[in-house]
Amino acid sequence: MPSNEQRREAAKRKLERQLVNRAERARKRRIVGVVGTVVGVIAVVGLIYWLANIGGGSTTDTASSNTVATSEPDTPPDTPTSIPTELAPVPKRATPLPAKVTCEYPAEADKPAAKPATPPSGKDVAATGTASATLTINGAEVKATLDRALAPCTVNSFTNLAKQGYFNDTPCHRLTTTDGLQVLQCGDPSGTGSGGPGYSFDDEVFPEIKYGRGLLAMANAGKNPETNKGTNGSQFFIVYGTAELPPNYNLFGYIDADSMKKIDEIAKAGTISQGNPGDGKPKNEVKISTVAVA
């Protein structure tokens, strides 16, 4: 029988798919309109040609028309059709947080740690300034800036886990490649999508959040129905393209332009779809060997 956490994660993924599918349907309606116009033009041109050459017995143009009408798209559904190159602006809080905040990291009794980890102290956590992080992914350095003003409790947890070596030798288990959701998700040592550090912490979201290329955010399974608290743990995602998501995910940093090119290479290799096109494990193994913070 699935656990409460697994049910929450399944519901969260269903919501994400619904949001993405809406965007996909709108895009397909636009494409159908364009294709309909093109097909109409081809039909008219073909009719004129047939009338002009009736009785000629040539099938070359007919075959050519069929080829145009039935040609397959160049890009398979599990690779991104396009990836933007411009970094998204980093959202800012309309009202800044105080210089220091208190964070809570309660243990999850029904969800043991996927890898041994000790929660950080939640007292007098700085909510100003930045920290730098270097993630070595498939041998390439991905440089990130962690912004405490965006999500101090998240940065506090991430740096604490990194210093413990929690992210070392762990997979990036999920890659999405649809036009509405383009992210690489990592931070689960088990590689199943349900693993975490054995503790959780609350959401640090604000209405101004919009996700886009180069932004770094926490994955979660929605609110815990028993405590009405957030379910953030260790899983995070890197947005390499678009992410049409509501502001429900803690935004805590951003990645530089050169490093994003390395994420693009992973995305272009595509994903092994699992129940939903463009959402599954990366086709090629993606592994974080180390995460260093300063």
PARO-703405 format. One record per residue: y negated, x negated, z of N, C-alpha, C, CB in turn; residue number from 1; chain; residue in one letter. Coordinates in steps of 0.001 Angstrom, whole numbers, plus 500000, padded with zeros to 6 digits. Glycine has a CB too. Layout:
// residues N
     n.yy     n.xx     n.zz    ca.yy    ca.xx    ca.zz     c.yy     c.xx     c.zz    cb.yy    cb.xx    cb.zz    nr   kette   rest
        Y        X        Z        Y        X        Z        Y        X        Z        Y        X        Z   NUM       A      a
...
END
This chain:
// residues 294
     n.yy     n.xx     n.zz    ca.yy    ca.xx    ca.zz     c.yy     c.xx     c.zz    cb.yy    cb.xx    cb.zz    nr   kette   rest
   501198   499137   500000   500000   500000   500000   498755   499103   500000   499993   500975   501253     1       A      m
   497787   499359   499118   496596   498504   499079   495784   498616   500354   495725   498860   497886     2       A      p
   495151   497492   500745   494314   497473   501940   492962   498099   501643   494136   496037   502459     3       A      s
   492181   498358   502713   490830   498908   502515   489996   497976   501654   490130   499142   503870     4       A      n
   490154   496656   501890   489367   495689   501113   489720   495761   499638   489593   494265   501634     5       A      e
   491024   495865   499330   491436   495944   497935   490937   497215   497275   492944   495865   497828     6       A      q
   490970   498343   498044   490445   499600   497478   488951   499497   497207   490723   500780   498430     7       A      r
   488215   498860   498141   486761   498706   497927   486491   497843   496697   486085   498079   499177     8       A      r
   487253   496761   496547   487048   495880   495401   487375   496604   494100   487905   494615   495534     9       A      e
   488446   497412   494112   488796   498164   492914   487706   499165   492557   490126   498883   493108    10       A      a
   487145   499831   493576   486060   500787   493325   484820   500084   492792   485713   501555   494606    11       A      a
   484546   498881   493330   483380   498126   492885   483524   497716   491426   483174   496889   493763    12       A      k
   484724   497250   491071   484952   496849   489685   484851   498046   488743   486324   496180   489543    13       A      r
   485328   499207   489222   485227   500421   488406   483776   500768   488137   485930   501598   489095    14       A      k
   482909   500642   489166   481492   500920   488989   480878   499943   488008   480760   500861   490326    15       A      l
   481220   498658   488138   480688   497661   487216   481084   498000   485789   481183   496254   487589    16       A      e
   482380   498381   485619   482827   498716   484272   482109   499932   483714   484315   498958   484265    17       A      r
   481849   500935   484578   481137   502127   484118   479736   501775   483638   481061   503170   485236    18       A      q
   479046   500912   484402   477688   500513   484012   477705   499755   482694   477042   499651   485106    19       A      l
   478670   498836   482565   478762   498053   481339   479168   498933   480161   479761   496904   481512    20       A      v
   480117   499861   480399   480571   500728   479315   479454   501611   478787   481724   501590   479782    21       A      n
   478542   502046   479708   477399   502838   479242   476559   502041   478259   476533   503291   480426    22       A      r
   476292   500779   478632   475497   499923   477745   476229   499682   476431   475181   498581   478429    23       A      a
   477577   499496   476517   478362   499274   475308   478329   500487   474387   479800   498938   475670    24       A      e
   478444   501698   474983   478410   502911   474153   477083   503063   473434   478673   504146   475005    25       A      r
   475988   502744   474158   474666   502836   473524   474554   501850   472369   473549   502573   474554    26       A      a
   475092   500617   472600   475043   499615   471538   475877   500043   470337   475529   498265   472058    27       A      r
   477079   500623   470608   477943   501036   469505   477333   502178   468703   479305   501450   470034    28       A      k
   476607   503091   469422   475943   504176   468684   474926   503625   467702   475258   505148   469653    29       A      r
   474202   502563   468156   473225   501941   467249   473935   501303   466056   472380   500878   467998    30       A      r
   475063   500633   466332   475802   499963   465262   476353   500979   464272   476944   499116   465843    31       A      i
   476900   502108   464804   477461   503150   463929   476391   503691   462995   478066   504300   464763    32       A      v
   475172   503864   463512   474091   504363   462670   473790   503414   461525   472841   504587   463497    33       A      g
   473759   502110   461841   473482   501109   460805   474619   501059   459800   473265   499720   461432    34       A      v
   475873   501060   460313   477025   501004   459420   477062   502222   458498   478324   500913   460230    35       A      v
   476739   503404   459066   476732   504611   458250   475765   504500   457094   476385   505813   459091    36       A      g
   474592   503946   457362   473587   503758   456306   474103   502802   455236   472266   503226   456900    37       A      t
   474706   501686   455677   475214   500689   454726   476316   501289   453859   475744   499445   455473    38       A      v
   477251   502020   454514   478351   502627   453758   477821   503628   452731   479338   503323   454714    39       A      v
   476785   504379   453150   476195   505337   452221   475625   504654   450987   475108   506135   452913    40       A      g
   474940   503542   451211   474353   502790   450091   475453   502267   449183   473481   501616   450607    41       A      v
   476525   501720   449795   477634   501192   448991   478270   502301   448152   478697   500536   449899    42       A      i
   478432   503481   448752   479049   504592   448029   478217   504990   446816   479231   505794   448956    43       A      a
   476905   505048   446996   476020   505422   445880   476103   504387   444769   474556   505568   446362    44       A      v
   476046   503092   445158   476118   502030   444142   477456   502088   443416   475919   500634   444789    45       A      v
   478542   502342   444165   479870   502424   443538   479969   503582   442558   480946   502566   444604    46       A      g
   479374   504726   442936   479411   505895   442054   478669   505614   440756   478804   507119   442755    47       A      l
   477507   504979   440880   476717   504657   439674   477513   503731   438769   475358   503998   440053    48       A      i
   478164   502710   439411   478937   501759   438599   480113   502461   437910   479454   500594   439479    49       A      y
   480798   503345   438628   481943   504055   438045   481516   504929   436876   482639   504911   439107    50       A      w
   480389   505633   437039   479886   506471   435957   479524   505638   434745   478677   507271   436420    51       A      l
   478986   504436   435007   478564   503585   433888   479760   502950   433184   477614   502493   434383    52       A      a
   480916   502834   433893   482064   502136   433307   483315   503016   433265   482357   500864   434094    53       A      n
   483166   504327   433243   484305   505237   433268   485234   504939   432102   483836   506701   433223    54       A      i
   486531   504868   432392   487520   504592   431355   487757   503117   431130   487100   505219   430076    55       A      g
   487037   502238   431825   487173   500800   431604   488448   500229   432183   486003   500081   432189    56       A      g
   489037   500907   433207   490303   500458   433768   490205   499290   434716   491209   500105   432686    57       A      g
   489032   498795   435090   488898   497645   435985   489015   498097   437424   487558   496921   435759    58       A      s
   489816   497367   438240   489957   497683   439668   489321   496616   440555   491432   497837   440029    59       A      t
   488685   495636   439986   488126   494526   440763   487081   495002   441755   487516   493490   439838    60       A      t
   486149   495827   441283   485081   496263   442170   485598   497223   443229   483968   496918   441374    61       A      d
   486620   498042   442880   487200   498928   443864   487816   498124   445003   488247   499835   443218    62       A      t
   488558   497096   444648   489172   496246   445661   488115   495570   446505   490074   495202   445014    63       A      a
   487033   495129   445846   485953   494469   446573   485319   495420   447567   484898   493937   445607    64       A      s
   485103   496689   447148   484510   497675   448045   485403   497926   449241   484246   498981   447309    65       A      s
   486718   497995   449012   487642   498201   450116   487587   497063   451111   489047   498361   449598    66       A      n
   487436   495846   450589   487371   494690   451472   486155   494776   452377   487337   493396   450662    67       A      t
   485024   495179   451820   483814   495294   452622   483981   496365   453692   482609   495613   451732    68       A      v
   484599   497491   453322   484703   498618   454236   485665   498350   455385   485138   499846   453486    69       A      a
   486685   497487   455163   487715   497301   456185   487685   495920   456822   489069   497540   455587    70       A      t
   486676   495111   456529   486624   493756   457084   486540   493797   458598   485432   492983   456513    71       A      s
   487187   492841   459261   487213   492754   460713   486008   491965   461214   488522   492104   461193    72       A      e
   485498   492263   462415   484384   491491   462952   484804   490047   463196   483865   492124   464251    73       A      p
   483843   489121   463080   484136   487698   463243   484469   487345   464676   482969   486868   462777    74       A      d
   483888   488053   465639   484038   487704   467042   485042   488620   467717   482694   487772   467758    75       A      t
   486122   488069   468276   487084   488913   468994   486459   489497   470248   488342   488113   469358    76       A      p
   487032   490586   470789   486383   491295   471894   486340   490540   473214   487069   492577   472111    77       A      p
   487152   489447   473357   487151   488747   474631   486291   487495   474641   488542   488388   475000    78       A      d
   485428   487353   473668   484425   486280   473673   483042   486913   473519   484697   485235   472525    79       A      t
   482003   486294   474059   480666   486903   473957   480168   486925   472520   479667   486148   474834    80       A      p
   479579   488046   472119   479024   488135   470770   477802   487233   470623   478652   489587   470441    81       A      t
   477071   487064   471715   475920   486162   471709   475585   485801   473153   474687   486815   470991    82       A      s
   474929   484650   473317   474513   484182   474637   473038   483799   474545   475393   482968   475127    83       A      i
   472176   484371   475376   470761   483986   475336   470585   482537   475786   469917   484926   476225    84       A      p
   469523   481925   475338   469265   480526   475706   468146   480384   476732   468918   479723   474469    85       A      t
   467331   481412   476866   466191   481332   477790   466612   481738   479199   465032   482229   477303    86       A      e
   466212   480946   480176   466518   481256   481566   465736   482485   482024   466202   480053   482469    87       A      l
   466353   483283   482856   465677   484465   483397   464696   484047   484488   466707   485481   483954    88       A      a
   463610   484786   484664   462696   484490   485777   463386   484773   487103   461391   485323   485661    89       A      p
   463009   484003   488112   463593   484193   489442   462805   485276   490169   463593   482859   490260    90       A      v
   463446   486371   490537   462730   487442   491261   462200   486940   492604   463660   488658   491487    91       A      p
   461148   487574   493067   460563   487242   494364   460476   488495   495227   459164   486606   494189    92       A      k
   460592   488301   496516   460429   489416   497445   458969   489858   497478   460907   489022   498862    93       A      r
   458742   491166   497444   457371   491672   497549   456781   491329   498910   457333   493195   497320    94       A      a
   457602   491377   499950   457180   491010   501302   458042   489857   501785   457279   492223   502276    95       A      t
   457466   488675   501985   458260   487516   502419   458921   487752   503776   457379   486269   502486    96       A      p
   460038   487099   503981   460715   487148   505267   459983   486275   506281   462178   486698   505126    97       A      l
   460236   486483   507572   459671   485562   508564   460245   484159   508384   459947   486071   509995    98       A      p
   459644   483178   509008   460062   481784   508825   461501   481556   509259   459144   480856   509600    99       A      a
   461960   482290   510262   463338   482167   510727   463936   483553   510948   463407   481331   512027   100       A      k
   465227   483663   510681   465920   484942   510840   467216   484720   511625   466218   485591   509451   101       A      v
   467819   485808   512069   469111   485762   512741   470169   486343   511812   469070   486535   514091   102       A      t
   471276   485645   511664   472356   486080   510779   473617   486349   511604   472635   485012   509678   103       A      c
   474433   487260   511122   475701   487565   511776   476841   487313   510799   475727   489029   512286   104       A      e
   477892   486652   511312   479053   486325   510490   480331   486759   511212   479092   484805   510170   105       A      y
   480548   488069   511334   481720   488547   512075   483028   488219   511357   481620   490052   512296   106       A      p
   484061   487936   512167   485384   487675   511611   485969   488962   511042   486323   487080   512685   107       A      a
   486804   488815   510025   487482   489963   509419   488936   489949   509873   487379   489930   507850   108       A      e
   489241   490836   510802   490571   490842   511412   491667   491152   510399   490621   491854   512542   109       A      a
   491361   492015   509412   492381   492419   508451   492367   491592   507175   492203   493861   508107   110       A      d
   491571   490512   507177   491475   489691   505980   491386   488220   506384   490250   490105   505120   111       A      k
   492513   487554   506578   492498   486141   506976   491890   485260   505885   493919   485663   507299   112       A      p
   491402   484107   506295   490764   483187   505362   491752   482698   504308   490165   482000   506112   113       A      a
   491294   482649   503057   492121   482116   501970   492279   480609   502101   491511   482465   500604   114       A      a
   491367   479997   502853   491387   478567   503118   490662   478379   504442   490715   477729   501946   115       A      k
   491133   477521   505328   490503   477388   506648   488997   477163   506556   491139   476241   507413   116       A      p
   488239   477928   507332   486779   477826   507324   486224   478301   508655   486172   478646   506162   117       A      a
   485160   477666   509086   484474   478046   510313   483124   478643   509948   484308   476828   511268   118       A      t
   482789   479827   510451   481479   480414   510113   480344   479585   510696   481384   481864   510626   119       A      p
   479176   479636   510065   478040   478869   510567   477379   479570   511751   477018   478645   509453   120       A      p
   476495   478856   512422   475666   479477   513449   474655   480393   512777   474951   478404   514319   121       A      s
   474400   481526   513394   473447   482464   512814   472112   482494   513530   474029   483830   512811   122       A      g
   471894   481562   514441   470652   481554   515219   469577   480719   514529   470910   481014   516634   123       A      k
   468357   481251   514519   467191   480526   513990   467469   479918   512615   466773   479422   514963   124       A      d
   467916   480744   511706   468209   480298   510342   466909   480277   509535   469270   481226   509663   125       A      v
   466627   479149   508910   465397   479004   508130   465384   479957   506945   465239   477562   507642   126       A      a
   464234   480598   506713   464072   481520   505587   462998   481014   504621   463710   482930   506095   127       A      a
   462748   479717   504680   461806   479086   503748   462431   477790   503233   460419   478807   504439   128       A      t
   461923   477315   502109   462399   476056   501548   463654   476219   500708   462661   475076   502650   129       A      g
   464097   475122   500125   465259   475143   499244   466238   474024   499615   464820   475007   497773   130       A      t
   467432   474155   499120   468451   473107   499208   469003   472909   497807   469598   473480   500235   131       A      a
   469515   471732   497534   470105   471475   496221   471619   471450   496348   469584   470139   495626   132       A      s
   472282   471889   495301   473743   471883   495274   474212   471388   493911   474316   473301   495574   133       A      a
   475231   470555   493916   475838   470085   492673   477292   470509   492657   475709   468541   492524   134       A      t
   477629   471406   491730   478998   471885   491578   479635   471119   490425   479040   473434   491326   135       A      l
   480711   470439   490686   481429   469752   489620   482508   470698   489102   482047   468396   490122   136       A      t
   482255   471234   487897   483140   472236   487297   483761   471652   486035   482366   473554   486976   137       A      i
   485062   471568   486012   485782   470958   484886   485223   469584   484532   485718   471869   483663   138       A      n
   484869   468842   485561   484388   467479   485379   482910   467343   485059   485154   466845   484313   139       A      g
   482210   468451   484858   480785   468417   484522   479947   468832   485724   480486   469336   483319   140       A      a
   478817   468188   485915   477940   468510   487035   477035   469690   486692   477097   467289   487424   141       A      e
   477082   470699   487546   476233   471884   487411   475285   471883   488606   477089   473222   487343   142       A      v
   473999   471722   488330   473008   471554   489401   472299   472878   489695   471974   470472   489017   143       A      k
   472282   473236   490974   471690   474497   491401   470668   474262   492498   472771   475464   491883   144       A      a
   469685   475145   492556   468722   475185   493649   469009   476427   494478   467250   475184   493118   145       A      t
   469218   476244   495773   469483   477353   496682   468178   477699   497394   470618   476995   497710   146       A      l
   467742   478939   497244   466422   479359   497737   466562   480218   498990   465655   480136   496645   147       A      d
   466169   479653   500128   466305   480373   501397   465395   481601   501467   465994   479440   502560   148       A      r
   464285   481583   500760   463369   482728   500784   463992   483958   500142   462068   482379   500073   149       A      a
   464978   483756   499269   465658   484874   498634   466724   485472   499543   466283   484432   497325   150       A      l
   467539   484603   500152   468673   485081   500959   469070   483989   501955   469892   485471   500047   151       A      a
   468370   483888   503072   468622   482785   504017   470033   482782   504601   467629   482852   505144   152       A      p
   470580   483944   504929   471928   483982   505514   472976   483568   504491   472246   485388   506050   153       A      c
   472732   483906   503223   473646   483521   502158   473617   482011   501949   473291   484249   500856   154       A      t
   472424   481441   501868   472304   479990   501694   472933   479267   502879   470819   479577   501538   155       A      v
   472714   479783   504083   473284   479191   505284   474809   479159   505220   472828   479961   506516   156       A      n
   475407   480264   504760   476859   480337   504645   477380   479423   503532   477294   481780   504385   157       A      s
   476731   479464   502376   477197   478682   501232   477167   477188   501547   476339   478982   499992   158       A      f
   476064   476712   502123   475972   475280   502432   476988   474887   503501   474549   474921   502899   159       A      t
   477208   475792   504468   478187   475516   505511   479594   475376   504920   478162   476627   506569   160       A      n
   479956   476288   504027   481274   476223   503404   481414   474977   502526   481528   477483   502573   161       A      l
   480346   474651   501804   480389   473473   500935   480613   472204   501749   479091   473357   500122   162       A      a
   479936   472102   502892   480078   470903   503728   481474   470791   504332   479038   470913   504843   163       A      k
   482156   471921   504473   483534   471901   504975   484554   471620   503873   483860   473225   505643   164       A      q
   484081   471546   502637   484994   471331   501518   485742   472575   501100   485971   470271   501863   165       A      g
   485216   473727   501489   485905   474988   501212   486054   475245   499711   485154   476144   501858   166       A      y
   485046   474878   498928   485076   475157   497489   485822   474090   496696   483666   475281   496961   167       A      f
   486189   472984   497333   486838   471888   496603   488208   472307   496073   486982   470656   497508   168       A      n
   488451   471967   494823   489739   472244   494168   490076   473739   494181   490862   471455   494858   169       A      d
   489091   474545   493823   489300   475995   493749   488980   476483   492337   488419   476740   494801   170       A      t
   489606   477584   491906   489389   478073   490549   488187   479000   490441   490617   478786   490062   171       A      p
   487681   479133   489231   486777   480237   488897   487679   481268   488228   485547   479779   487946   172       A      c
   487926   482366   488927   489009   483270   488563   488622   484401   487617   489574   483852   489786   173       A      h
   487326   484587   487375   486907   485739   486573   485794   485347   485610   486442   486891   487481   174       A      r
   485921   485821   484372   484895   485629   483360   484698   486946   482634   485276   484489   482367   175       A      l
   483455   487418   482536   483167   488632   481778   482327   488258   480567   482437   489691   482659   176       A      t
   482602   488914   479432   481981   488500   478176   481364   489645   477384   482990   487811   477328   177       A      t
   481251   490840   477962   480646   491951   477226   479133   491761   477145   480986   493305   477898   178       A      t
   478503   492522   476274   477049   492383   476115   476289   492783   477373   476568   493224   474944   179       A      d
   476874   493643   478208   476172   494097   479406   476493   493320   480661   476474   495511   479640   180       A      g
   477524   492485   480627   477897   491725   481813   478495   490390   481389   478896   492521   482690   181       A      l
   477749   489310   481639   478163   487974   481235   478047   487042   482447   477298   487453   480035   182       A      q
   479142   486947   483192   479132   486141   484415   480429   485351   484541   478929   487034   485654   183       A      v
   480340   484234   485278   481493   483442   485687   481586   483551   487200   481374   481938   485216   184       A      l
   482725   484027   487708   482866   484264   489146   483828   483244   489755   483366   485706   489417   185       A      q
   483411   482670   490885   484158   481607   491547   484141   481842   493060   483563   480211   491197   186       A      c
   484704   480892   493801   484579   480923   495255   485749   481524   496003   483380   481662   495612   187       A      g
   486831   481857   495302   488026   482386   495953   489148   481365   495819   488444   483759   495338   188       A      d
   489486   480643   496891   490541   479627   496794   491884   480178   496337   490715   478957   498119   189       A      p
   492145   481467   496598   493427   482049   496212   493501   482352   494724   493678   483312   496998   190       A      s
   492346   482474   494069   492316   482789   492645   492692   484217   492314   493218   481879   491922   191       A      g
   492815   485067   493325   493229   486456   493103   492071   487424   492951   494094   486907   494230   192       A      t
   490887   487010   493399   489743   487909   493399   489574   488654   494699   489867   488884   492288   193       A      g
   490465   488447   495660   490350   489135   496946   490250   488174   498129   491534   490051   497141   194       A      s
   490243   486891   497868   490197   485898   498944   488793   485617   499438   490821   484619   498482   195       A      g
   488700   485211   500707   487405   484887   501302   487573   483929   502465   486690   486157   501767   196       A      g
   486482   483676   503209   486507   482666   504274   486973   483188   505624   485151   482080   504430   197       A      p
   487353   484472   505696   487785   485038   506972   486660   485646   507778   488452   483990   507785   198       A      g
   485447   485606   507237   484301   486267   507861   483454   486886   506759   483459   485264   508726   199       A      y
   482534   487739   507144   481655   488377   506176   480223   488359   506700   482115   489827   505884   200       A      s
   479288   488727   505848   477896   488864   506287   477205   489925   505447   477141   487512   506185   201       A      f
   476070   490379   505947   475417   491557   505392   474669   491246   504093   474458   492142   506410   202       A      d
   474269   492314   503402   473486   492182   502176   472068   491705   502482   473444   493517   501422   203       A      d
   471519   490943   501553   470124   490476   501640   469438   490798   500308   470048   488919   501962   204       A      e
   469494   492029   499923   468972   492427   498620   467586   493053   498764   469933   493410   497931   205       A      v
   466893   493152   497636   465573   493787   497597   465368   494393   496214   464437   492761   497933   206       A      f
   464521   495415   496102   464425   496187   494854   464026   495369   493632   463443   497290   495032   207       A      p
   463324   494276   493825   462818   493505   492687   463887   492683   491973   461727   492591   493149   208       A      e
   465092   492645   492516   466142   491805   491923   466547   492327   490545   467374   491749   492848   209       A      i
   466510   491425   489580   467086   491656   488260   467869   490399   487910   465975   491982   487171   210       A      k
   469096   490592   487453   469976   489462   487198   469867   489025   485739   471430   489822   487546   211       A      y
   469887   487719   485530   469794   487189   484182   470264   485751   484132   468373   487294   483666   212       A      g
   470161   485158   482967   470706   483820   482715   470209   482784   483730   470340   483371   481306   213       A      r
   471152   482061   484299   470841   480972   485205   470773   481357   486665   469572   480375   484819   214       A      g
   470895   482648   486988   470785   483074   488381   472149   483037   489064   470184   484487   488468   215       A      l
   472107   482823   490365   473295   482637   491196   473311   483727   492258   473319   481215   491851   216       A      l
   474402   484469   492353   474450   485612   493279   475842   485739   493894   474065   486927   492550   217       A      a
   475901   486478   495003   477163   486706   495693   477890   487926   495121   476921   486889   497194   218       A      m
   479200   487804   494998   480034   488964   494680   480376   489671   495984   481337   488542   493907   219       A      a
   480639   490960   495917   481012   491690   497121   481847   492911   496750   479758   492111   497916   220       A      n
   482358   493585   497759   483180   494777   497546   482479   496033   498029   484517   494632   498253   221       A      a
   481150   496025   498014   480395   497182   498482   480287   497204   499998   481040   498464   497991   222       A      g
   479713   498262   500522   479562   498402   501970   480906   498671   502643   478576   499530   502296   223       A      k
   481088   498085   503808   482256   498404   504613   482069   499818   505167   482462   497357   505768   224       A      n
   482951   500757   504838   482740   502139   505263   482792   502321   506781   483768   503025   504620   225       A      p
   483422   501400   507480   483528   501525   508931   482287   501022   509654   484739   500773   509424   226       A      e
   481668   499972   509104   480501   499369   509774   479199   499584   509016   480726   497886   509961   227       A      t
   479294   500022   507745   478138   500157   506858   477416   498825   506668   477168   501199   507411   228       A      n
   478158   497740   506803   477618   496402   506583   478134   495861   505253   478000   495451   507750   229       A      k
   477460   494825   504768   477864   494194   503524   479173   493435   503671   476781   493263   503041   230       A      g
   479817   493166   502532   481118   492503   502533   481056   491147   501829   482164   493393   501862   231       A      t
   479929   490466   501944   479789   489148   501332   480666   488138   502069   478310   488693   501341   232       A      n
   481236   487198   501313   482076   486174   501919   481837   484824   501269   483548   486555   501812   233       A      g
   482731   484428   500376   482588   483136   499700   482476   483267   498185   483760   482250   500039   234       A      s
   482822   484419   497625   482810   484554   496174   481385   484722   495643   483675   485743   495748   235       A      q
   481107   484001   494583   479766   484044   493970   479927   484068   492463   478888   482820   494413   236       A      f
   478851   484435   491773   478909   484422   490316   477664   483792   489721   479085   485831   489780   237       A      f
   477888   483138   488597   476821   482517   487809   476578   483412   486596   477197   481037   487373   238       A      i
   475359   483866   486419   475023   484690   485257   474656   483754   484107   473845   485687   485578   239       A      v
   475442   483786   483024   475123   482914   481889   474420   483684   480770   476399   482261   481348   240       A      y
   474401   485012   480859   473738   485822   479830   473061   487018   480446   474735   486279   478770   241       A      g
   473515   488204   480093   472954   489434   480654   473847   489934   481786   472800   490523   479558   242       A      t
   473262   490692   482679   474032   491305   483774   473305   492585   484173   474188   490318   485014   243       A      a
   473706   493677   483548   473047   494964   483794   473646   495596   485047   473197   495920   482564   244       A      e
   473257   495054   486186   473788   495469   487478   472653   495979   488367   474534   494299   488164   245       A      l
   472961   496895   489280   471947   497301   490262   471710   496161   491253   472387   498597   491014   246       A      p
   470592   496168   491978   470283   495072   492903   471117   495143   494186   468798   495092   493256   247       A      p
   472419   495032   494030   473339   495150   495165   474016   493835   495528   474390   496181   494861   248       A      n
   473609   492747   494878   474280   491467   495060   473257   490414   495491   475005   491031   493756   249       A      y
   473559   489721   496581   472620   488752   497140   472300   487657   496129   473187   488136   498423   250       A      n
   471053   487590   495714   470575   486533   494828   470132   485377   495705   469406   487032   493900   251       A      l
   470735   484197   495514   470411   483113   496442   470096   481780   495777   471537   482923   497380   252       A      f
   470027   481736   494455   469684   480478   493813   469639   480584   492310   470656   479422   494207   253       A      g
   469441   479430   491679   469348   479380   490234   469788   478003   489749   467912   479700   489764   254       A      y
   470183   477948   488477   470769   476755   487873   469872   476265   486752   472195   477041   487345   255       A      i
   469801   474931   486566   468884   474395   485559   469435   474586   484143   468620   472909   485823   256       A      d
   468529   474414   483163   468852   474731   481768   469979   473867   481219   467624   474565   480901   257       A      a
   469962   472566   481495   471007   471680   480977   472373   472049   481546   470679   470218   481304   258       A      d
   472414   472396   482824   473688   472764   483439   474238   474055   482848   473525   472913   484950   259       A      s
   473356   474974   482469   473823   476235   481905   474554   476029   480577   472648   477184   481710   260       A      m
   474224   474981   479853   474930   474702   478596   476408   474423   478858   474283   473503   477865   261       A      k
   476702   473861   480027   478097   473581   480377   478835   474880   480708   478172   472602   481575   262       A      k
   478114   475819   481305   478715   477137   481567   478933   477875   480250   477815   477980   482519   263       A      i
   478020   477700   479303   478172   478336   477990   479481   477924   477319   476986   477977   477086   264       A      d
   479852   476657   477444   481084   476177   476818   482295   476913   477382   481240   474658   477025   265       A      e
   482267   477173   478680   483358   477926   479312   483380   479360   478777   483203   477926   480863   266       A      i
   482200   479967   478694   482114   481359   478240   482575   481511   476795   480685   481873   478382   267       A      a
   482228   480566   475939   482571   480659   474520   484070   480567   474277   481866   479569   473746   268       A      k
   484790   479959   475205   486251   479892   475073   486890   481253   475303   486831   478873   476058   269       A      a
   486180   482158   475968   486644   483526   476127   487458   483762   477379   487442   483912   474956   270       A      g
   487858   485029   477529   488598   485459   478710   489880   486170   478310   487736   486373   479582   271       A      t
   490856   486155   479204   492079   486917   479006   491856   488282   479630   493328   486194   479628   272       A      i
   491589   489276   478827   491229   490597   479335   492369   491186   480157   490868   491540   478178   273       A      s
   492002   491802   481281   492983   492377   482185   492614   493839   482473   493066   491555   483503   274       A      q
   493059   494732   481608   492800   496150   481796   491480   496628   481250   492862   496470   483218   275       A      g
   490564   495727   480994   489269   496108   480438   488810   494994   479514   488215   496378   481566   276       A      n
   488471   495276   478260   488086   494218   477322   486930   493377   477858   487703   494824   475974   277       A      p
   487062   492066   477704   485985   491172   478106   485860   490976   479597   484711   491677   477587   278       A      g
   486920   491184   480363   486869   491014   481814   488236   490542   482299   486452   492344   482525   279       A      d
   488325   489291   482729   489602   488768   483202   489498   487296   483541   490685   488987   482161   280       A      g
   490628   486623   483553   490639   485186   483834   490164   484419   482610   492052   484714   484252   281       A      k
   489429   483325   482808   489048   482500   481644   490290   482053   480878   488225   481261   482093   282       A      p
   490197   482011   479545   491322   481564   478732   491722   480144   479105   490975   481644   477242   283       A      k
   490717   479288   479264   490975   477923   479686   490724   477824   481181   490094   476915   478903   284       A      n
   491564   477100   481871   491407   476965   483325   490031   476417   483685   492496   476051   483898   285       A      e
   489405   477029   484658   488099   476579   485133   488253   476248   486614   486977   477673   484895   286       A      v
   487906   475014   486980   488154   474563   488341   486939   473833   488908   489383   473657   488383   287       A      k
   486595   474173   490138   485557   473443   490868   486257   472341   491656   484723   474398   491821   288       A      i
   485885   471103   491379   486515   470009   492119   485758   469707   493398   486597   468755   491253   289       A      s
   484419   469756   493362   483614   469539   494565   482324   470328   494492   483310   468051   494754   290       A      t
   481756   470598   495655   480398   471145   495761   479676   470295   496813   480404   472703   496157   291       A      v
   478626   469608   496372   477843   468776   497278   476489   469419   497494   477688   467340   496727   292       A      a
   476013   469477   498732   474718   470090   499046   473853   469089   499781   474896   471377   499891   293       A      v
   472537   469226   499595   471584   468330   500277   470294   469093   500562   471289   467053   499413   294       A      a
END
